[in-house]
Amino acid sequence: FRSLERARALEPDMGSVRESLARAYFAAGRFAAAETEFRAALDLDPVNDFAHYGVGMCRLRAGDPNRARGHLRLALGMRPDNGDYRAAWVRLDASDRGGES
């Protein structure tokens, strides 16, 4: 994380750095930190489909499917061909109906 955190300190307005750091935090299970960085990426670029997906996935990990729904819907709407986005939406929909997730 150190190199990405240094890059963020040097270039706080670079969305790609914020998204890369968010991805690293998410992969390490640091979901609150990941969400903070995904949201920062969205502040810089509101149409960043992956950042919307990332916020949605962080909200799901936090047990908050209601706040995940809008971000996942936006990500899927922007990139309907993305299998990861579609799979997350299907899992969310299944959990809403009481199915397995």
N, C-alpha and C positions, 0 to 999 in steps of 0.2 A: 504493500500500500504506500510505502514511503515515497516512491518516485511519483506516483500519481498524486499524492497529497502535496508534494513539492510543486508539481506542475499546476495544481489547482491554486496554490498560494501565489504562483507567478502569473497565472492567466485565469483569474476567477470568472472571467466573462467568456471563456471558451467552452461552449456546450459539449464538444466532443470529449474534453477532459473530464467534465462533470459526469457525463454518461459512462465513460470508461471506469471512473472511480466507483460509480454506483454499481456497475456490473461486478466489479471486484468485491465490493462489500456484500452484494447479494450472494455471490458464490461462496463467500465465507460465512454465510448465515447471519450477517450483521444487517438485518432487515430495516431497522430504524434509520441507521446511517445511510443505507442504500436509498431508502425513500427520500431522505433529505436531499441527496445528490440528484436523484431522478427529478424531484420537484425543481431544483435549481436549474437543471437542464431544460425543463419546461418553461421556466421563467424566461430563459434566453431564447427558446425556440418552441413556441406553443404547439407546433405541428410535428414535433418529434414523436413519431409513432412508437418507437421503442421505449422512450421515456414514459409514455402513457401506459404501455404494457408493463413496464417495470413498477410504476406506482401501483397499478392494479395487482400485480403479483405480491408486492410488499403488503398491501392491504389484506390480501387473502391470507398471507402468512400470519398477519396480526389478528386474524379471526374477524375481519370486518368486510364481509362480502358486499354489503350495501355500498360502501365507498369504493370498492374495487370495480363494481359494475360499470360505472360511467367511463372510467379510464380504459377498461378492457374493450368496451363498446367503441370508443373513439379509435383505439389502436386497430381494431378489426375493420372498422369503417375506412380507415386510411389505407390499410393493406389487407384487403379481403383474401388475398392469395397466401398469406402467411400462415403456415400450419401451426406454429406455436401459439399464435394469437387465437386461432380457431379452436385449438385444443383447450386452451384456458377458458374460453367462453363456453364450450361444451361442458367442461367440468363444473363451472359455476352454475350453468343451467341445470345440470343433473343434481347438484347439491340443493338447489332451490326446490326441486321436485322430490327431494328425499332419497335420491339415488346415490350410488357410490361416486366418490370424487377421485 
